[in-house]
Amino acid sequence: MTAADRSPLRRLALLSVVAATLAAAAADRAWTSLVDHAPEPPALAPRSPLGPPLSPRVVLVLVDGLGEAPARELRSLAALSRDGAQLACQASPPTLSRPGRATLLTGVRAHQHGATTNFHSDRPAVGPSLLDGLQGARVWGSKLWPGLFPRGFGDRARVTRVDVHHAQHRDKAVALFAAEREAVAELIEALAEDFPLAVLDLLAVDSSSHDHGVGSPEQRAALQHVDAMLAQLAPAVLGRGATLVVTADHGHVAEGGHGGDEPEVTAVPLVLAGAGVKTGARGRCAHLDVAPTLAALLGVAPPAAAEGRVLWEALAAEPLATSPTTPQPPSEAPRARRWSSAGAAALAALGLLWLGVTAAGPGASAVFALVAAAAGAALLHLSGLRLSFSGINDEVLIVPYFTRVAAIAAGAALCGALAAGRWAGRDRLRAAGGALVAGQGALLLFAALVHARHSLLVDGPLDAIGIVFLAFAALIGSLGLTPLVLAAWAASGALERRALR
C-alpha cells in the first residue's frame, strides 16, 4: 500500500478518535445533567382546600412494579374496583421508583420535583407536596418515601424493604414476603390511631419482575402474595370508614425492567374504594392527578404546583366549577428538542458515512452495511436487549447492559469489516478502515433514530433523557470501532515497510 493510499486511512483513524472523544464528552454531560438535576423550588402561593373532607383517612397502597395487565390477576383488587372506582392510570417517564413516588405526592413531573433517577436517595423532592397540609402522616414502605419527604414522614416511617432487593440468594422472596406481612399487620393495628394519611409499599412484584421477568412463576407467586395482603387490608380500612387507594409507580417490560416509555411500563392501575368514592366509576387518569384527588378526599389544599386534576368522576361529590387543578396542555418543547438533537446527531452520522464510503468505495461500504446490519440484528435478537431506558434502571444493571451493547456493536462491526475487506481485494485494509468509519456513522444514525423514537420527554432544563442513550450508543460505537481503524492503519504501515525491503 502506497503513502497515497494510507493518507485517507490516516485521516479516517483521526476522525474516528475525534468522534469517540466527542461522544464520551456528550455522554458524560448528558448523564450528569440527568442524575444531578436540581431545580429551584417554585415560588407559588398556597392553594385553598377544594371543599369539606370526603373521608377521615386515606390509606395509599403502592404495589411497586405492578403494570395494568398483571393487575388483572389480583382478585382482591377486582373486588375493590367493583365496589369503588377503577381508572387506567398513566405514569410519567422516567418510570423509575423515586420519580414515580415523588410525582404521586407532588402532582408534578420529574423535572420539577428533581427526582429524575433512583440515585441521590437521600435528597428530598423539591417543592410543595400533599404532606404540607397534613399532620402525622405515616408510611410503611420503601426507604425512598422518607428520603423524598423527610418533613412529612420523619420518624413516622416504618421501612419494610429488607436488604435483599436485587440480591441473588435463595431466601429473598421469603424474607420480603415476611417483612410485608409484618408491615400490613402493623398498619392494621395502627388504624386505631388518629392520622390522616398512611402509605404502604408492597415491593415483591417489582423484585420478582426484575429478577425473573413478567409472567414467571416467581412473579406469579409475588402477585398471589399481594392479593393476600390486599384481601387482609381492605376490610380493616373500609370497616373503619376510611378510603383505600391502590396504584403502582410503574410496570415492567417482559424481560423485567422499567424506566422507559413502553406502554406496558407506563400503564398502571388506580383503584379507589371506601368513603368519598363513587361506586362503579371508570375512566382514565395520570399520576399527576393522584395528589389533587387525595387532597380533595382529605379536604386539604392540593400541592401548590400540582399540574394534575381532581378525579371528580371517581368521587362522591360535585366538581367545583373553579377547581385550581385544571390540567394544562402538554408542552411541545420537549418533542421539538428531541427531534432537533436527533437531527444534529443524524447529520454528524451522515457525514461519517460519506467520508467512510469515499475511502472504502461504494461496493465495500454496501457490503459492510449489509453484513453489519444482519449481524447486529441477529445479536440483538439473541441477546433480548431492550433498546430503551428500561434496560438501564438500576446501578446493578448499567454495566452489564452497556457491556452487551458494546459486544453487539463490536461483533457486528467486525463481521462487516471482514466482509468488506474480502470484497475489496488488494485494497482490503483501506476498504476495511473506510467501512469501519462508515459503520461508526451508521451506529450514530441508528442511535439518533432510537433517540427520536424512544426518548423520555422531560421538560425544563433537561432536553430529553433519551439523549443519554444516544450519547452512550455513540460512545460505544466509537470505542468499539476506533481500535479497529487504528489497527488497520498500523497494519497497512507494516505491510508497506515490508514491501519496501
ROZA-448003 format. One record per residue (C-alpha): residue number from 1; x, y, z negated. Coordinates in steps of 0.5 Angstrom, whole numbers, always signed. Each point is the difference from the previous one (the first is absolute). Example, Ala and Ser with C-alpha at 12.3 -4.5 7.8 and 13.67 -1.06 7.14 Angstrom:
<nodes>
<num=1 c1=+25 c2=-9 c3=-16>;
<num=2 c1=+2 c2=+7 c3=+2>;
</nodes>
This chain:
<nodes>
<num=1 c1=+0 c2=+0 c3=+0>;
<num=2 c1=+3 c2=+7 c3=+2>;
<num=3 c1=+0 c2=+6 c3=-4>;
<num=4 c1=-5 c2=+3 c3=+4>;
<num=5 c1=-5 c2=-6 c3=-2>;
<num=6 c1=+2 c2=+1 c3=-7>;
<num=7 c1=-2 c2=+7 c3=+0>;
<num=8 c1=-7 c2=-1 c3=+0>;
<num=9 c1=+0 c2=-5 c3=-5>;
<num=10 c1=+4 c2=+4 c3=-5>;
<num=11 c1=-5 c2=+6 c3=+0>;
<num=12 c1=-5 c2=-6 c3=-1>;
<num=13 c1=+3 c2=-2 c3=-6>;
<num=14 c1=+1 c2=+7 c3=-3>;
<num=15 c1=-7 c2=+1 c3=+2>;
<num=16 c1=-2 c2=-6 c3=-4>;
<num=17 c1=+4 c2=+2 c3=-6>;
<num=18 c1=-3 c2=+7 c3=+0>;
<num=19 c1=-7 c2=-3 c3=+1>;
<num=20 c1=+1 c2=-4 c3=-6>;
<num=21 c1=+2 c2=+6 c3=-5>;
<num=22 c1=-6 c2=+4 c3=+2>;
<num=23 c1=-4 c2=-6 c3=-1>;
<num=24 c1=+3 c2=-1 c3=-7>;
<num=25 c1=-1 c2=+7 c3=-2>;
<num=26 c1=-7 c2=+0 c3=+2>;
<num=27 c1=-2 c2=-6 c3=-4>;
<num=28 c1=+3 c2=+3 c3=-6>;
<num=29 c1=-3 c2=+7 c3=+1>;
<num=30 c1=-7 c2=-4 c3=+1>;
<num=31 c1=+1 c2=-5 c3=-6>;
<num=32 c1=+2 c2=+6 c3=-5>;
<num=33 c1=-6 c2=+4 c3=+2>;
<num=34 c1=-5 c2=-5 c3=-1>;
<num=35 c1=+3 c2=-3 c3=-6>;
<num=36 c1=+2 c2=+6 c3=-4>;
<num=37 c1=-6 c2=+5 c3=+3>;
<num=38 c1=-2 c2=+4 c3=-6>;
<num=39 c1=-6 c2=+5 c3=+2>;
<num=40 c1=-1 c2=+6 c3=-4>;
<num=41 c1=-6 c2=+0 c3=-5>;
<num=42 c1=-6 c2=+3 c3=+3>;
<num=43 c1=-3 c2=+7 c3=-3>;
<num=44 c1=-7 c2=-1 c3=+0>;
<num=45 c1=-6 c2=+2 c3=-5>;
<num=46 c1=-3 c2=-6 c3=-3>;
<num=47 c1=-7 c2=-2 c3=+2>;
<num=48 c1=-6 c2=-1 c3=-4>;
<num=49 c1=-4 c2=-6 c3=-1>;
<num=50 c1=-5 c2=-2 c3=+5>;
<num=51 c1=-5 c2=-2 c3=-5>;
<num=52 c1=-2 c2=-4 c3=-6>;
<num=53 c1=+3 c2=-6 c3=-1>;
<num=54 c1=-3 c2=-6 c3=+3>;
<num=55 c1=+4 c2=-5 c3=-4>;
<num=56 c1=+3 c2=+0 c3=-7>;
<num=57 c1=+6 c2=-4 c3=+2>;
<num=58 c1=+3 c2=-3 c3=+7>;
<num=59 c1=+5 c2=-6 c3=+0>;
<num=60 c1=+4 c2=+0 c3=+6>;
<num=61 c1=+3 c2=-6 c3=+2>;
<num=62 c1=+5 c2=+0 c3=+6>;
<num=63 c1=+2 c2=-7 c3=+3>;
<num=64 c1=+7 c2=+1 c3=+3>;
<num=65 c1=+0 c2=-2 c3=+7>;
<num=66 c1=-7 c2=-2 c3=+1>;
<num=67 c1=-2 c2=+1 c3=+7>;
<num=68 c1=-7 c2=+1 c3=+2>;
<num=69 c1=+0 c2=-7 c3=+4>;
<num=70 c1=+3 c2=-4 c3=-6>;
<num=71 c1=-5 c2=+4 c3=-5>;
<num=72 c1=-6 c2=-4 c3=+3>;
<num=73 c1=+2 c2=-6 c3=-3>;
<num=74 c1=-1 c2=+2 c3=-7>;
<num=75 c1=-7 c2=-2 c3=-2>;
<num=76 c1=+0 c2=+5 c3=-6>;
<num=77 c1=+2 c2=+6 c3=+4>;
<num=78 c1=-6 c2=-2 c3=+5>;
<num=79 c1=-5 c2=-1 c3=-6>;
<num=80 c1=+2 c2=+7 c3=-3>;
<num=81 c1=-1 c2=+3 c3=+7>;
<num=82 c1=-7 c2=-3 c3=+0>;
<num=83 c1=-2 c2=+4 c3=-6>;
<num=84 c1=+4 c2=+6 c3=+2>;
<num=85 c1=+4 c2=+4 c3=+6>;
<num=86 c1=+5 c2=-3 c3=+5>;
<num=87 c1=+4 c2=+4 c3=+4>;
<num=88 c1=+5 c2=-1 c3=+5>;
<num=89 c1=+6 c2=+4 c3=-2>;
<num=90 c1=+6 c2=+3 c3=+4>;
<num=91 c1=+7 c2=+0 c3=-4>;
<num=92 c1=+4 c2=+6 c3=+3>;
<num=93 c1=+7 c2=-2 c3=+2>;
<num=94 c1=+5 c2=-1 c3=-2>;
<num=95 c1=-4 c2=-6 c3=-3>;
<num=96 c1=+5 c2=-1 c3=-6>;
<num=97 c1=-2 c2=-1 c3=-7>;
<num=98 c1=+3 c2=+6 c3=-3>;
<num=99 c1=-3 c2=+5 c3=+5>;
<num=100 c1=-7 c2=-4 c3=+0>;
<num=101 c1=-1 c2=+1 c3=-7>;
<num=102 c1=+2 c2=+7 c3=+0>;
<num=103 c1=-5 c2=+1 c3=+5>;
<num=104 c1=-5 c2=-3 c3=-4>;
<num=105 c1=+0 c2=+4 c3=-5>;
<num=106 c1=+2 c2=+7 c3=+3>;
<num=107 c1=-4 c2=+0 c3=+6>;
<num=108 c1=+6 c2=+2 c3=+5>;
<num=109 c1=+5 c2=-3 c3=+5>;
<num=110 c1=+7 c2=-2 c3=-2>;
<num=111 c1=+3 c2=+6 c3=+3>;
<num=112 c1=-4 c2=+4 c3=-5>;
<num=113 c1=+1 c2=-4 c3=-7>;
<num=114 c1=+7 c2=-2 c3=+2>;
<num=115 c1=+0 c2=-8 c3=-1>;
<num=116 c1=+2 c2=-2 c3=+7>;
<num=117 c1=+3 c2=-6 c3=-2>;
<num=118 c1=+1 c2=-5 c3=-5>;
<num=119 c1=+6 c2=+3 c3=-2>;
<num=120 c1=+1 c2=+5 c3=-6>;
<num=121 c1=-5 c2=-4 c3=-4>;
<num=122 c1=+2 c2=+5 c3=-6>;
<num=123 c1=-2 c2=+6 c3=+4>;
<num=124 c1=-7 c2=+3 c3=-1>;
<num=125 c1=-5 c2=+1 c3=+5>;
<num=126 c1=+0 c2=+8 c3=+2>;
<num=127 c1=-7 c2=+4 c3=-1>;
<num=128 c1=-6 c2=-1 c3=-4>;
<num=129 c1=-4 c2=-7 c3=-1>;
<num=130 c1=-6 c2=-2 c3=-2>;
<num=131 c1=+3 c2=-1 c3=-7>;
<num=132 c1=+1 c2=+7 c3=-1>;
<num=133 c1=-7 c2=+1 c3=-2>;
<num=134 c1=+0 c2=-7 c3=-4>;
<num=135 c1=+2 c2=-1 c3=-8>;
<num=136 c1=+2 c2=-7 c3=-2>;
<num=137 c1=+0 c2=-4 c3=+7>;
<num=138 c1=+3 c2=-7 c3=-1>;
<num=139 c1=+4 c2=-4 c3=+5>;
<num=140 c1=+1 c2=-8 c3=+0>;
<num=141 c1=+5 c2=-1 c3=+6>;
<num=142 c1=+6 c2=+1 c3=+4>;
<num=143 c1=+5 c2=+5 c3=-3>;
<num=144 c1=-1 c2=+4 c3=+6>;
<num=145 c1=-6 c2=+3 c3=-3>;
<num=146 c1=+3 c2=+4 c3=-6>;
<num=147 c1=+6 c2=+1 c3=+4>;
<num=148 c1=-4 c2=+4 c3=+5>;
<num=149 c1=-5 c2=+3 c3=-5>;
<num=150 c1=+4 c2=+1 c3=-7>;
<num=151 c1=-4 c2=+5 c3=-3>;
<num=152 c1=-7 c2=-3 c3=+2>;
<num=153 c1=+2 c2=-7 c3=-3>;
<num=154 c1=+6 c2=+1 c3=-4>;
<num=155 c1=+0 c2=-6 c3=-6>;
<num=156 c1=-7 c2=-2 c3=+2>;
<num=157 c1=+4 c2=-4 c3=+6>;
<num=158 c1=+0 c2=-8 c3=-1>;
<num=159 c1=+4 c2=-3 c3=+5>;
<num=160 c1=-2 c2=-6 c3=+3>;
<num=161 c1=+6 c2=-1 c3=+5>;
<num=162 c1=+4 c2=-6 c3=-2>;
<num=163 c1=+7 c2=+1 c3=+2>;
<num=164 c1=-1 c2=-5 c3=+6>;
<num=165 c1=-2 c2=+4 c3=+5>;
<num=166 c1=+3 c2=-2 c3=+7>;
<num=167 c1=+5 c2=-5 c3=-4>;
<num=168 c1=+0 c2=-7 c3=+2>;
<num=169 c1=-1 c2=-5 c3=-5>;
<num=170 c1=-5 c2=-6 c3=-2>;
<num=171 c1=-4 c2=+3 c3=-5>;
<num=172 c1=-1 c2=+7 c3=+3>;
<num=173 c1=-7 c2=+0 c3=+1>;
<num=174 c1=-2 c2=-4 c3=-6>;
<num=175 c1=+4 c2=+6 c3=-4>;
<num=176 c1=-4 c2=+5 c3=+4>;
<num=177 c1=-7 c2=-3 c3=-1>;
<num=178 c1=+1 c2=-1 c3=-7>;
<num=179 c1=+2 c2=+8 c3=-1>;
<num=180 c1=-6 c2=+2 c3=+4>;
<num=181 c1=-5 c2=-5 c3=-4>;
<num=182 c1=+3 c2=+4 c3=-7>;
<num=183 c1=-1 c2=+7 c3=+3>;
<num=184 c1=-7 c2=-2 c3=+2>;
<num=185 c1=-1 c2=-3 c3=-7>;
<num=186 c1=+3 c2=+7 c3=-3>;
<num=187 c1=-4 c2=+4 c3=+5>;
<num=188 c1=-7 c2=-3 c3=-2>;
<num=189 c1=+2 c2=+0 c3=-8>;
<num=190 c1=+1 c2=+8 c3=+1>;
<num=191 c1=-6 c2=+1 c3=+4>;
<num=192 c1=-3 c2=+1 c3=-8>;
<num=193 c1=+4 c2=+7 c3=+0>;
<num=194 c1=-1 c2=+6 c3=+3>;
<num=195 c1=+4 c2=+2 c3=+6>;
<num=196 c1=-3 c2=+3 c3=+7>;
<num=197 c1=+4 c2=-4 c3=+5>;
<num=198 c1=+4 c2=-7 c3=+0>;
<num=199 c1=+5 c2=-2 c3=+5>;
<num=200 c1=+1 c2=-8 c3=+1>;
<num=201 c1=+5 c2=-2 c3=+5>;
<num=202 c1=+0 c2=-8 c3=+3>;
<num=203 c1=+6 c2=-1 c3=+3>;
<num=204 c1=+0 c2=-7 c3=+2>;
<num=205 c1=-3 c2=+0 c3=+7>;
<num=206 c1=+6 c2=+5 c3=+2>;
<num=207 c1=+5 c2=-4 c3=-3>;
<num=208 c1=-2 c2=-6 c3=+4>;
<num=209 c1=-1 c2=+3 c3=+6>;
<num=210 c1=+7 c2=+3 c3=+0>;
<num=211 c1=+3 c2=-7 c3=-1>;
<num=212 c1=-4 c2=-5 c3=+4>;
<num=213 c1=-5 c2=+4 c3=+4>;
<num=214 c1=-7 c2=+1 c3=+1>;
<num=215 c1=-4 c2=-6 c3=+0>;
<num=216 c1=+5 c2=-4 c3=-3>;
<num=217 c1=-2 c2=-5 c3=-6>;
<num=218 c1=+4 c2=+5 c3=-5>;
<num=219 c1=-4 c2=+6 c3=+3>;
<num=220 c1=-7 c2=-4 c3=-1>;
<num=221 c1=+2 c2=-2 c3=-7>;
<num=222 c1=+1 c2=+7 c3=-2>;
<num=223 c1=-7 c2=+2 c3=+3>;
<num=224 c1=-3 c2=-5 c3=-4>;
<num=225 c1=+3 c2=+3 c3=-6>;
<num=226 c1=-2 c2=+7 c3=+2>;
<num=227 c1=-7 c2=-3 c3=+1>;
<num=228 c1=+0 c2=-3 c3=-7>;
<num=229 c1=+3 c2=+7 c3=-3>;
<num=230 c1=-6 c2=+4 c3=+3>;
<num=231 c1=-5 c2=-5 c3=-2>;
<num=232 c1=+2 c2=+1 c3=-7>;
<num=233 c1=+1 c2=+7 c3=+0>;
<num=234 c1=-6 c2=+2 c3=+4>;
<num=235 c1=-6 c2=-2 c3=-5>;
<num=236 c1=+4 c2=+3 c3=-6>;
<num=237 c1=+1 c2=+7 c3=+4>;
<num=238 c1=-7 c2=+0 c3=+2>;
<num=239 c1=-3 c2=-2 c3=-6>;
<num=240 c1=+2 c2=+6 c3=-4>;
<num=241 c1=-3 c2=+4 c3=+5>;
<num=242 c1=+7 c2=+2 c3=+4>;
<num=243 c1=+2 c2=+0 c3=+7>;
<num=244 c1=+4 c2=-5 c3=+3>;
<num=245 c1=+4 c2=+3 c3=+7>;
<num=246 c1=+5 c2=-6 c3=+3>;
<num=247 c1=+4 c2=+2 c3=+6>;
<num=248 c1=+7 c2=-1 c3=+3>;
<num=249 c1=+6 c2=+4 c3=+1>;
<num=250 c1=+2 c2=-4 c3=+7>;
<num=251 c1=-1 c2=-6 c3=+4>;
<num=252 c1=+5 c2=-5 c3=+3>;
<num=253 c1=+3 c2=-2 c3=+7>;
<num=254 c1=-1 c2=-7 c3=+1>;
<num=255 c1=+7 c2=-2 c3=-2>;
<num=256 c1=+0 c2=+4 c3=-6>;
<num=257 c1=+2 c2=+8 c3=+0>;
<num=258 c1=-3 c2=+7 c3=+0>;
<num=259 c1=+2 c2=+7 c3=+1>;
<num=260 c1=-2 c2=+1 c3=+7>;
<num=261 c1=-7 c2=+2 c3=+3>;
<num=262 c1=-2 c2=-7 c3=+3>;
<num=263 c1=-8 c2=-1 c3=-1>;
<num=264 c1=+1 c2=-6 c3=-5>;
<num=265 c1=+4 c2=+4 c3=-4>;
<num=266 c1=-4 c2=+7 c3=-1>;
<num=267 c1=-7 c2=-3 c3=+0>;
<num=268 c1=-1 c2=-2 c3=-8>;
<num=269 c1=-7 c2=-1 c3=-4>;
<num=270 c1=-3 c2=+5 c3=-4>;
<num=271 c1=-6 c2=-2 c3=-5>;
<num=272 c1=-4 c2=+3 c3=-5>;
<num=273 c1=-5 c2=-2 c3=-5>;
<num=274 c1=-3 c2=+2 c3=-6>;
<num=275 c1=-2 c2=+7 c3=-3>;
<num=276 c1=-1 c2=+5 c3=+5>;
<num=277 c1=+1 c2=-5 c3=+6>;
<num=278 c1=-6 c2=+0 c3=+6>;
<num=279 c1=-2 c2=-8 c3=+1>;
<num=280 c1=+1 c2=-2 c3=+7>;
<num=281 c1=+4 c2=+6 c3=+2>;
<num=282 c1=+5 c2=-2 c3=+6>;
<num=283 c1=+5 c2=+5 c3=+4>;
<num=284 c1=+7 c2=+2 c3=+2>;
<num=285 c1=+5 c2=+4 c3=-4>;
<num=286 c1=+7 c2=+2 c3=-1>;
<num=287 c1=+5 c2=-1 c3=-6>;
<num=288 c1=-1 c2=+8 c3=+0>;
<num=289 c1=-7 c2=-1 c3=-2>;
<num=290 c1=+1 c2=-4 c3=-7>;
<num=291 c1=+3 c2=+5 c3=-4>;
<num=292 c1=-6 c2=+5 c3=+1>;
<num=293 c1=-5 c2=-5 c3=-1>;
<num=294 c1=+3 c2=-3 c3=-6>;
<num=295 c1=-1 c2=+8 c3=-2>;
<num=296 c1=-7 c2=+0 c3=+2>;
<num=297 c1=-1 c2=-6 c3=-4>;
<num=298 c1=+3 c2=+2 c3=-7>;
<num=299 c1=-3 c2=+7 c3=+1>;
<num=300 c1=+7 c2=+4 c3=+0>;
<num=301 c1=+3 c2=+4 c3=+5>;
<num=302 c1=+4 c2=-3 c3=+6>;
<num=303 c1=+7 c2=+1 c3=+1>;
<num=304 c1=+1 c2=+7 c3=+3>;
<num=305 c1=+4 c2=-2 c3=+6>;
<num=306 c1=-4 c2=-6 c3=+2>;
<num=307 c1=-2 c2=-1 c3=+7>;
<num=308 c1=-5 c2=-5 c3=+0>;
<num=309 c1=-7 c2=+0 c3=-1>;
<num=310 c1=-5 c2=-3 c3=-5>;
<num=311 c1=-3 c2=-6 c3=+2>;
<num=312 c1=-7 c2=+2 c3=-2>;
<num=313 c1=-3 c2=-5 c3=+5>;
<num=314 c1=+2 c2=-5 c3=-6>;
<num=315 c1=-2 c2=+4 c3=-6>;
<num=316 c1=-7 c2=+0 c3=-3>;
<num=317 c1=+0 c2=+8 c3=+0>;
<num=318 c1=-2 c2=+5 c3=+5>;
<num=319 c1=+6 c2=+3 c3=+4>;
<num=320 c1=+2 c2=+7 c3=-2>;
<num=321 c1=-1 c2=+5 c3=+6>;
<num=322 c1=+6 c2=+4 c3=-2>;
<num=323 c1=+5 c2=-6 c3=-1>;
<num=324 c1=+7 c2=+2 c3=+0>;
<num=325 c1=+3 c2=-6 c3=+2>;
<num=326 c1=-3 c2=+0 c3=+8>;
<num=327 c1=+5 c2=-4 c3=+4>;
<num=328 c1=+5 c2=+5 c3=+4>;
<num=329 c1=+1 c2=-3 c3=+7>;
<num=330 c1=+7 c2=-3 c3=+1>;
<num=331 c1=+5 c2=+4 c3=+3>;
<num=332 c1=+3 c2=-2 c3=+7>;
<num=333 c1=+7 c2=+3 c3=-2>;
<num=334 c1=+3 c2=-7 c3=-2>;
<num=335 c1=-2 c2=-3 c3=+6>;
<num=336 c1=+3 c2=+5 c3=+4>;
<num=337 c1=+6 c2=+0 c3=-4>;
<num=338 c1=+0 c2=-8 c3=+1>;
<num=339 c1=+0 c2=+1 c3=+8>;
<num=340 c1=+5 c2=+6 c3=+0>;
<num=341 c1=+5 c2=-4 c3=-4>;
<num=342 c1=-1 c2=-7 c3=+4>;
<num=343 c1=+0 c2=+4 c3=+7>;
<num=344 c1=+7 c2=+3 c3=-2>;
<num=345 c1=+3 c2=-7 c3=-2>;
<num=346 c1=-3 c2=-2 c3=+7>;
<num=347 c1=+4 c2=+5 c3=+3>;
<num=348 c1=+6 c2=-2 c3=-3>;
<num=349 c1=-1 c2=-7 c3=+1>;
<num=350 c1=-2 c2=+1 c3=+8>;
<num=351 c1=+7 c2=+4 c3=+0>;
<num=352 c1=+4 c2=-6 c3=-3>;
<num=353 c1=-4 c2=-5 c3=+5>;
<num=354 c1=+2 c2=+5 c3=+6>;
<num=355 c1=+7 c2=+0 c3=-2>;
<num=356 c1=+1 c2=-7 c3=-1>;
<num=357 c1=-4 c2=-2 c3=+7>;
<num=358 c1=+5 c2=+5 c3=+3>;
<num=359 c1=+6 c2=-4 c3=-3>;
<num=360 c1=-2 c2=-7 c3=+1>;
<num=361 c1=-4 c2=+0 c3=+6>;
<num=362 c1=-8 c2=-1 c3=+1>;
<num=363 c1=+1 c2=-7 c3=+1>;
<num=364 c1=+4 c2=-2 c3=-6>;
<num=365 c1=-5 c2=+5 c3=-4>;
<num=366 c1=-6 c2=-3 c3=+2>;
<num=367 c1=+3 c2=-7 c3=-2>;
<num=368 c1=+2 c2=+3 c3=-7>;
<num=369 c1=-7 c2=+3 c3=-1>;
<num=370 c1=-4 c2=-7 c3=+2>;
<num=371 c1=+4 c2=-4 c3=-4>;
<num=372 c1=+1 c2=+4 c3=-6>;
<num=373 c1=-8 c2=+1 c3=+0>;
<num=374 c1=-1 c2=-7 c3=+1>;
<num=375 c1=+5 c2=-2 c3=-6>;
<num=376 c1=-3 c2=+6 c3=-4>;
<num=377 c1=-7 c2=-2 c3=+1>;
<num=378 c1=+2 c2=-8 c3=-2>;
<num=379 c1=+4 c2=+2 c3=-6>;
<num=380 c1=-5 c2=+5 c3=-3>;
<num=381 c1=-6 c2=-6 c3=+1>;
<num=382 c1=+4 c2=-5 c3=-3>;
<num=383 c1=+2 c2=+5 c3=-6>;
<num=384 c1=-7 c2=+2 c3=-1>;
<num=385 c1=+3 c2=+7 c3=-1>;
<num=386 c1=-6 c2=+5 c3=-2>;
<num=387 c1=+3 c2=+7 c3=+4>;
<num=388 c1=-3 c2=+5 c3=-4>;
<num=389 c1=+1 c2=+3 c3=-7>;
<num=390 c1=-4 c2=-6 c3=-3>;
<num=391 c1=+7 c2=-4 c3=+1>;
<num=392 c1=+3 c2=+5 c3=-5>;
<num=393 c1=-4 c2=+1 c3=-6>;
<num=394 c1=+5 c2=-2 c3=-6>;
<num=395 c1=+7 c2=+0 c3=-2>;
<num=396 c1=+1 c2=-7 c3=+1>;
<num=397 c1=-3 c2=+0 c3=+7>;
<num=398 c1=+4 c2=+5 c3=+3>;
<num=399 c1=+7 c2=-3 c3=+1>;
<num=400 c1=-3 c2=-7 c3=+3>;
<num=401 c1=-5 c2=+4 c3=+4>;
<num=402 c1=+6 c2=+4 c3=+4>;
<num=403 c1=+4 c2=-6 c3=+0>;
<num=404 c1=-5 c2=-4 c3=+4>;
<num=405 c1=-1 c2=+7 c3=+4>;
<num=406 c1=+8 c2=+0 c3=+1>;
<num=407 c1=+1 c2=-7 c3=+2>;
<num=408 c1=-6 c2=+0 c3=+5>;
<num=409 c1=+3 c2=+7 c3=+3>;
<num=410 c1=+7 c2=-3 c3=+1>;
<num=411 c1=-2 c2=-7 c3=+2>;
<num=412 c1=-5 c2=+3 c3=+6>;
<num=413 c1=+6 c2=+5 c3=+2>;
<num=414 c1=+5 c2=-6 c3=+0>;
<num=415 c1=-5 c2=-4 c3=+5>;
<num=416 c1=-1 c2=+6 c3=+4>;
<num=417 c1=+7 c2=+2 c3=+1>;
<num=418 c1=+3 c2=-7 c3=+1>;
<num=419 c1=-6 c2=-1 c3=+6>;
<num=420 c1=+2 c2=+7 c3=+3>;
<num=421 c1=+8 c2=-2 c3=+0>;
<num=422 c1=-1 c2=-6 c3=+4>;
<num=423 c1=-5 c2=+4 c3=+5>;
<num=424 c1=+6 c2=+5 c3=+1>;
<num=425 c1=+5 c2=-5 c3=+2>;
<num=426 c1=+7 c2=+3 c3=-1>;
<num=427 c1=-2 c2=+7 c3=-3>;
<num=428 c1=-4 c2=-4 c3=-5>;
<num=429 c1=+4 c2=+4 c3=-6>;
<num=430 c1=-2 c2=+7 c3=+3>;
<num=431 c1=-7 c2=-3 c3=+1>;
<num=432 c1=-1 c2=-3 c3=-7>;
<num=433 c1=+2 c2=+7 c3=-3>;
<num=434 c1=-5 c2=+4 c3=+4>;
<num=435 c1=-5 c2=-5 c3=-1>;
<num=436 c1=+1 c2=+0 c3=-8>;
<num=437 c1=-1 c2=+7 c3=+0>;
<num=438 c1=-6 c2=+0 c3=+5>;
<num=439 c1=-2 c2=-6 c3=-6>;
<num=440 c1=+1 c2=+5 c3=-5>;
<num=441 c1=-4 c2=+5 c3=+3>;
<num=442 c1=-6 c2=-5 c3=+1>;
<num=443 c1=+0 c2=-1 c3=-7>;
<num=444 c1=+0 c2=+7 c3=-2>;
<num=445 c1=-6 c2=+0 c3=+5>;
<num=446 c1=-3 c2=-6 c3=-3>;
<num=447 c1=+1 c2=+4 c3=-7>;
<num=448 c1=-3 c2=+6 c3=+3>;
<num=449 c1=-7 c2=-4 c3=+2>;
<num=450 c1=+0 c2=-3 c3=-6>;
<num=451 c1=+0 c2=+6 c3=-4>;
<num=452 c1=-5 c2=+4 c3=+5>;
<num=453 c1=-5 c2=-6 c3=-1>;
<num=454 c1=+1 c2=-2 c3=-8>;
<num=455 c1=+2 c2=+6 c3=-3>;
<num=456 c1=-2 c2=+1 c3=-7>;
<num=457 c1=-3 c2=+7 c3=+0>;
<num=458 c1=+2 c2=+5 c3=-5>;
<num=459 c1=-2 c2=+7 c3=+0>;
<num=460 c1=+4 c2=+5 c3=-3>;
<num=461 c1=+8 c2=+1 c3=-1>;
<num=462 c1=+0 c2=-8 c3=+3>;
<num=463 c1=+0 c2=+0 c3=+7>;
<num=464 c1=-2 c2=-7 c3=+0>;
<num=465 c1=+2 c2=-6 c3=-4>;
<num=466 c1=+1 c2=-4 c3=+6>;
<num=467 c1=+6 c2=+4 c3=+2>;
<num=468 c1=+4 c2=-5 c3=-5>;
<num=469 c1=-2 c2=-6 c3=+4>;
<num=470 c1=+2 c2=+4 c3=+7>;
<num=471 c1=+7 c2=+2 c3=-3>;
<num=472 c1=+2 c2=-7 c3=-3>;
<num=473 c1=-2 c2=-3 c3=+6>;
<num=474 c1=+4 c2=+5 c3=+4>;
<num=475 c1=+6 c2=-1 c3=-5>;
<num=476 c1=-1 c2=-8 c3=+0>;
<num=477 c1=+0 c2=+0 c3=+8>;
<num=478 c1=+6 c2=+5 c3=+0>;
<num=479 c1=+4 c2=-4 c3=-5>;
<num=480 c1=-1 c2=-7 c3=+3>;
<num=481 c1=+2 c2=+3 c3=+7>;
<num=482 c1=+5 c2=+4 c3=-1>;
<num=483 c1=+5 c2=-5 c3=-2>;
<num=484 c1=-1 c2=-4 c3=+6>;
<num=485 c1=+1 c2=+6 c3=+4>;
<num=486 c1=+7 c2=+1 c3=-3>;
<num=487 c1=+2 c2=-7 c3=+0>;
<num=488 c1=-2 c2=+0 c3=+8>;
<num=489 c1=+4 c2=+7 c3=+0>;
<num=490 c1=+6 c2=-4 c3=-3>;
<num=491 c1=+0 c2=-6 c3=+4>;
<num=492 c1=+0 c2=+4 c3=+6>;
<num=493 c1=+6 c2=+3 c3=-2>;
<num=494 c1=+3 c2=-6 c3=-2>;
<num=495 c1=-1 c2=-3 c3=+7>;
<num=496 c1=+2 c2=+6 c3=+3>;
<num=497 c1=+7 c2=-1 c3=-3>;
<num=498 c1=+1 c2=-7 c3=+1>;
<num=499 c1=-2 c2=+1 c3=+8>;
<num=500 c1=+6 c2=+6 c3=+0>;
<num=501 c1=+5 c2=-5 c3=-3>;
</nodes>
